[in-house]
Amino acid sequence: MFAHIKSPLAIIAVAGIILTATITSPFTKMFGKYYHDSKDFSCCKKDQLVIHHYYTVNVFWMQVSEGYTEENTGKSLIGECNIKCSEE
């Protein structure tokens, strides 16, 4: 009796879930690259101050990758730097 109603309801439910996820995605870290300031660090590479920003990439709230991006500040710290970056 309800077989002809189940299919459209299932389609509407799935569409609603996708729509809700798409609208709330920017606020819930559902998709994309997110930076975590608490895990950032700085060091010196070739007498320049370099800041390493930690990030994660999420898909449906699951973390699929992580890493650091480097930002060279351009500040010359000849003789003033006490923490050297590893030269990898």
ChimeraX commands (.cxc) that place a marker at each C-alpha (Angstrom):
marker #1 position 0.00,0.00,0.00 radius 0.5
marker #1 position 2.75,2.47,0.92 radius 0.5
marker #1 position 5.28,1.19,-1.63 radius 0.5
marker #1 position 4.52,4.01,-4.06 radius 0.5
marker #1 position 5.11,6.61,-1.30 radius 0.5
marker #1 position 8.39,5.20,0.09 radius 0.5
marker #1 position 10.49,6.02,-2.97 radius 0.5
marker #1 position 9.61,9.74,-3.17 radius 0.5
marker #1 position 9.99,10.09,0.61 radius 0.5
marker #1 position 13.43,8.49,0.48 radius 0.5
marker #1 position 14.49,10.84,-2.31 radius 0.5
marker #1 position 13.20,13.86,-0.40 radius 0.5
marker #1 position 14.97,12.71,2.79 radius 0.5
marker #1 position 18.30,12.22,1.00 radius 0.5
marker #1 position 17.95,15.57,-0.77 radius 0.5
marker #1 position 17.19,17.24,2.57 radius 0.5
marker #1 position 20.26,15.72,4.18 radius 0.5
marker #1 position 22.49,16.82,1.30 radius 0.5
marker #1 position 20.99,20.32,1.31 radius 0.5
marker #1 position 21.42,20.69,5.07 radius 0.5
marker #1 position 24.99,19.42,4.91 radius 0.5
marker #1 position 25.82,21.83,2.08 radius 0.5
marker #1 position 24.35,24.85,3.84 radius 0.5
marker #1 position 25.95,24.10,7.23 radius 0.5
marker #1 position 29.30,22.96,5.79 radius 0.5
marker #1 position 31.18,26.27,6.17 radius 0.5
marker #1 position 30.24,26.41,9.86 radius 0.5
marker #1 position 30.86,22.77,10.82 radius 0.5
marker #1 position 34.26,21.99,9.21 radius 0.5
marker #1 position 32.58,19.35,7.09 radius 0.5
marker #1 position 34.61,19.88,3.90 radius 0.5
marker #1 position 37.85,21.64,3.10 radius 0.5
marker #1 position 41.11,22.80,4.59 radius 0.5
marker #1 position 41.11,24.14,8.14 radius 0.5
marker #1 position 43.99,25.78,10.01 radius 0.5
marker #1 position 44.62,25.17,13.73 radius 0.5
marker #1 position 46.49,28.10,15.26 radius 0.5
marker #1 position 47.28,26.21,18.45 radius 0.5
marker #1 position 49.66,23.88,16.56 radius 0.5
marker #1 position 51.58,26.57,14.66 radius 0.5
marker #1 position 55.28,27.12,15.29 radius 0.5
marker #1 position 58.07,29.31,14.00 radius 0.5
marker #1 position 61.77,28.76,13.40 radius 0.5
marker #1 position 64.63,30.11,11.31 radius 0.5
marker #1 position 65.64,28.77,7.92 radius 0.5
marker #1 position 68.60,30.37,6.12 radius 0.5
marker #1 position 68.52,33.32,8.55 radius 0.5
marker #1 position 64.85,34.03,7.76 radius 0.5
marker #1 position 61.92,33.68,10.16 radius 0.5
marker #1 position 59.54,30.97,8.88 radius 0.5
marker #1 position 56.09,30.28,10.36 radius 0.5
marker #1 position 54.63,26.78,9.96 radius 0.5
marker #1 position 50.81,26.70,9.92 radius 0.5
marker #1 position 49.18,23.36,10.78 radius 0.5
marker #1 position 46.13,22.33,8.73 radius 0.5
marker #1 position 43.75,19.41,8.26 radius 0.5
marker #1 position 41.62,18.50,5.26 radius 0.5
marker #1 position 38.15,17.16,6.06 radius 0.5
marker #1 position 35.54,15.26,4.06 radius 0.5
marker #1 position 32.23,14.66,5.84 radius 0.5
marker #1 position 33.90,15.65,9.15 radius 0.5
marker #1 position 36.56,12.95,8.72 radius 0.5
marker #1 position 40.16,14.09,8.58 radius 0.5
marker #1 position 41.70,12.79,5.34 radius 0.5
marker #1 position 45.06,14.59,5.48 radius 0.5
marker #1 position 47.10,16.96,7.57 radius 0.5
marker #1 position 50.31,18.89,7.34 radius 0.5
marker #1 position 52.09,22.20,7.60 radius 0.5
marker #1 position 52.35,25.08,5.19 radius 0.5
marker #1 position 55.36,27.39,5.39 radius 0.5
marker #1 position 55.08,31.15,5.46 radius 0.5
marker #1 position 58.33,33.04,5.04 radius 0.5
marker #1 position 57.98,36.37,6.82 radius 0.5
marker #1 position 60.99,37.86,5.07 radius 0.5
marker #1 position 62.50,39.04,8.34 radius 0.5
marker #1 position 66.25,38.61,8.41 radius 0.5
marker #1 position 67.38,37.32,11.79 radius 0.5
marker #1 position 71.13,36.97,11.34 radius 0.5
marker #1 position 72.58,36.01,14.71 radius 0.5
marker #1 position 69.27,36.52,16.55 radius 0.5
marker #1 position 67.54,33.20,15.91 radius 0.5
marker #1 position 67.81,30.54,18.60 radius 0.5
marker #1 position 65.57,27.88,17.00 radius 0.5
marker #1 position 66.71,26.52,13.63 radius 0.5
marker #1 position 64.36,24.63,11.29 radius 0.5
marker #1 position 65.40,21.19,10.20 radius 0.5
marker #1 position 66.60,21.37,6.60 radius 0.5
marker #1 position 64.51,18.62,4.99 radius 0.5
marker link #1:1,2 radius 0.2
marker link #1:2,3 radius 0.2
marker link #1:3,4 radius 0.2
marker link #1:4,5 radius 0.2
marker link #1:5,6 radius 0.2
marker link #1:6,7 radius 0.2
marker link #1:7,8 radius 0.2
marker link #1:8,9 radius 0.2
marker link #1:9,10 radius 0.2
marker link #1:10,11 radius 0.2
marker link #1:11,12 radius 0.2
marker link #1:12,13 radius 0.2
marker link #1:13,14 radius 0.2
marker link #1:14,15 radius 0.2
marker link #1:15,16 radius 0.2
marker link #1:16,17 radius 0.2
marker link #1:17,18 radius 0.2
marker link #1:18,19 radius 0.2
marker link #1:19,20 radius 0.2
marker link #1:20,21 radius 0.2
marker link #1:21,22 radius 0.2
marker link #1:22,23 radius 0.2
marker link #1:23,24 radius 0.2
marker link #1:24,25 radius 0.2
marker link #1:25,26 radius 0.2
marker link #1:26,27 radius 0.2
marker link #1:27,28 radius 0.2
marker link #1:28,29 radius 0.2
marker link #1:29,30 radius 0.2
marker link #1:30,31 radius 0.2
marker link #1:31,32 radius 0.2
marker link #1:32,33 radius 0.2
marker link #1:33,34 radius 0.2
marker link #1:34,35 radius 0.2
marker link #1:35,36 radius 0.2
marker link #1:36,37 radius 0.2
marker link #1:37,38 radius 0.2
marker link #1:38,39 radius 0.2
marker link #1:39,40 radius 0.2
marker link #1:40,41 radius 0.2
marker link #1:41,42 radius 0.2
marker link #1:42,43 radius 0.2
marker link #1:43,44 radius 0.2
marker link #1:44,45 radius 0.2
marker link #1:45,46 radius 0.2
marker link #1:46,47 radius 0.2
marker link #1:47,48 radius 0.2
marker link #1:48,49 radius 0.2
marker link #1:49,50 radius 0.2
marker link #1:50,51 radius 0.2
marker link #1:51,52 radius 0.2
marker link #1:52,53 radius 0.2
marker link #1:53,54 radius 0.2
marker link #1:54,55 radius 0.2
marker link #1:55,56 radius 0.2
marker link #1:56,57 radius 0.2
marker link #1:57,58 radius 0.2
marker link #1:58,59 radius 0.2
marker link #1:59,60 radius 0.2
marker link #1:60,61 radius 0.2
marker link #1:61,62 radius 0.2
marker link #1:62,63 radius 0.2
marker link #1:63,64 radius 0.2
marker link #1:64,65 radius 0.2
marker link #1:65,66 radius 0.2
marker link #1:66,67 radius 0.2
marker link #1:67,68 radius 0.2
marker link #1:68,69 radius 0.2
marker link #1:69,70 radius 0.2
marker link #1:70,71 radius 0.2
marker link #1:71,72 radius 0.2
marker link #1:72,73 radius 0.2
marker link #1:73,74 radius 0.2
marker link #1:74,75 radius 0.2
marker link #1:75,76 radius 0.2
marker link #1:76,77 radius 0.2
marker link #1:77,78 radius 0.2
marker link #1:78,79 radius 0.2
marker link #1:79,80 radius 0.2
marker link #1:80,81 radius 0.2
marker link #1:81,82 radius 0.2
marker link #1:82,83 radius 0.2
marker link #1:83,84 radius 0.2
marker link #1:84,85 radius 0.2
marker link #1:85,86 radius 0.2
marker link #1:86,87 radius 0.2
marker link #1:87,88 radius 0.2
view
